[in-house]
Amino acid sequence: MVRLFAALSIPPDVAETLKRRQSGLPGAKWRPEEALHVTLAFYGEMDARTADDVASELARVTAAPFDIELSGVGAFGEGHRTHAIWAGVASNERLNVLAGRCRAAGERAGLMLEKRAYRPHVTLAYLKPQTDPDRIGAWTVGHNLLHSPPFRIDRFGLYSSALSDNGGFYALEREYPL
């Protein structure tokens, strides 16, 4: 079994900017630079044959290169149930279309994907359950003016994910130019 998702990598200069913000929040398990990405579609666990089908369907995805920007930070969950903090992606219709096409590729490969609104982001940290909500709020307020310069998206990748106590370890399996 393999666990797969489609995602955009973050350029090294933008990742370095994000890494500089990864401090000052006790209870945060900061994600390493190589794990920073924008998920387009999460496919979940599957056998090798289905993984090959997903990879083939993703090869059919077409889009022209475009630019995106990171903008603001936030958290998933509320109070003591907050489980992650993230950097947001500025609204971008071309990104939404690409994510929809990646989702459709998974469905064409026979996957039943979770139904939820697409909220593009870069996960910066996973939070321990005892992380102080006031500290989470203070960190968010202190970093909410995050704004990256536009960066070019000219490819996306199919990644595998192996779960560990420190989050997922990701490996690029295939890359697809736009």
NORSULZI-V431472 format. One line per field, one symbol per residue. ss: DSSP state (H for helix, E for strand, - for the rest). phi: phi as a letter, one per 20 degrees, with the letter a starting at -180 (. if undefined). burial: # if it has 9 or more other C-alpha atoms within 8 Angstrom, else .. A space follows every 50 residues. Layout:
ss->???
phi->???
burial->???
This chain:
ss->-EEEEEEEE--HHHHHHHHH-------EEE--HHH-EEEEEEEEEE-HHH HHHHHHHHH------EEE-EEEEEEE--HHH--EEEEEE---HHHHHHHH HHHHHHHH------------EEEEEEE-----HHHHHHHHHHH---E--- EEE-EEEEEEEEEE--EEEEEEEEEEE-
phi->.cdcbebdfdggffffffgfeeamcgnedfefgfefadfebddnebefff gfffgffffefcaegbdccebmcaceoclfefcbdbdedggbffffffff ffffffffeneeefebffcfadfebedfgeffgfffffffffcfegbefg cedcaccddecdfbfdoeddcfebccfe
burial->.#########...###.##..#....###.#...#########..#...# #.###.##..#...#..#########...#.########......#.### ###.#####...#......#########..#.#.##..##..##.#.... ..#########......###.#..##.#
